Amino acid sequence: MQKKRYIFSDFDGTLTTKDSMMEIILFQRGKRGLFTALLRILPWIALMLLHLYSNQKTKEKLLHHCFGKMKEKDFDTFCQRFADTHRHILRQNLYEKLLKAKREGAEVVVVTASPEKWVARLVPDFKVLGTQLQFSEKGMERHFLTKNCYGKEKVRRILSAFPELQMQRKDCHVTAYGDSKGDSAMLSFADEKHYRDFLS
């Protein structure tokens, strides 16, 4: 019996040539606005680099600072405009390879620490498992709805979406693509791993 194929790809730096979070802030605020936003949270960035403050909390601060006043409907519209004008940041050779695999029957999923809100609009051909934002009537909340989809959380999200990978793993073949330490757990989980070999 032929094994069911699953392909899990990281997004930023793997399926893209640029960091989408920096790009969407640039799209909203320009270079000066991005610099100001990063300067505003610089103490937390420094603590994060020293492993004294979490990556998730730093991202929450940055995104809330930039988009906190946006209602969910307005943010969705903004994300679509961003996607419509930024498909050039996609790594076309890998995107086409994944699209071909999907046409041949593979389950292709983008697994990313970036918010699903804009990633899903940039890669409408694939299912996306990413960080989920939280909104209220006032706008974007200060904290994410889910854990930052990074490191071991990527594998937890995969197994939650595809429980057969735990229950019937011998009947499945898993391929993973990644470019950073945030992908190491997902790459270790895979039967076939591609670490930065798609960059050339």
C-alpha positions, 0 to 999 in steps of 0.5 A: 500500500502506498503511504500517504504523503504529508509535506510541512513547510516553514514560511518565513525564510523558507517559502519566502525570501523576506520576513513577512512580519517586517514586510507587513509593518513596512507596508503599513508604516514605511521604513521610519515607522518600522524603525520607530516600532522596533525602537519602542520595544527595543528593551524587550528585543534585547531581553529576548536575544539574551533568552530572558524574555519570550519570543512570543511576548516580544511579538505580541508587543510589536504587533499590538503596537503596530495594529492594536487599534485595528478591528478584525474586519479592517485587519483582514482587509489590510492583510488581503491588500498586503498579500495582493501586492507582496506575492513577490516575496514567495520563493517561487521554485519551492512554491511550485514544487509544493504545488506540484506535490499537492496536485499529485496527492500530497497533503501540503501544509505551511506551518509558521510562527507568523499569524495565519491572518496574512500567511493564509492569504499569501499562500491560498493554495495550501492549508496554514497552521500558524499563530492565531491573533485575538480580537475584541470590539476595540481591536487586536488584543495584547495576547495571541489566541494560541501559543506562538507556532514555533519550535515544539509547538509546530509539531503539537499543531501538526499532530492536533490537525493530523492525529493519524500521524501519531496513530498510523505513522507507519502508513504515512511519509512526512517531508519537512522544509525549514531554515532555522532553529525554530524548525528543528523539532518539525525537521526531526519529526519528519522522515525526509528533511530539507534544511536550507537545501532549497535556498540555491 
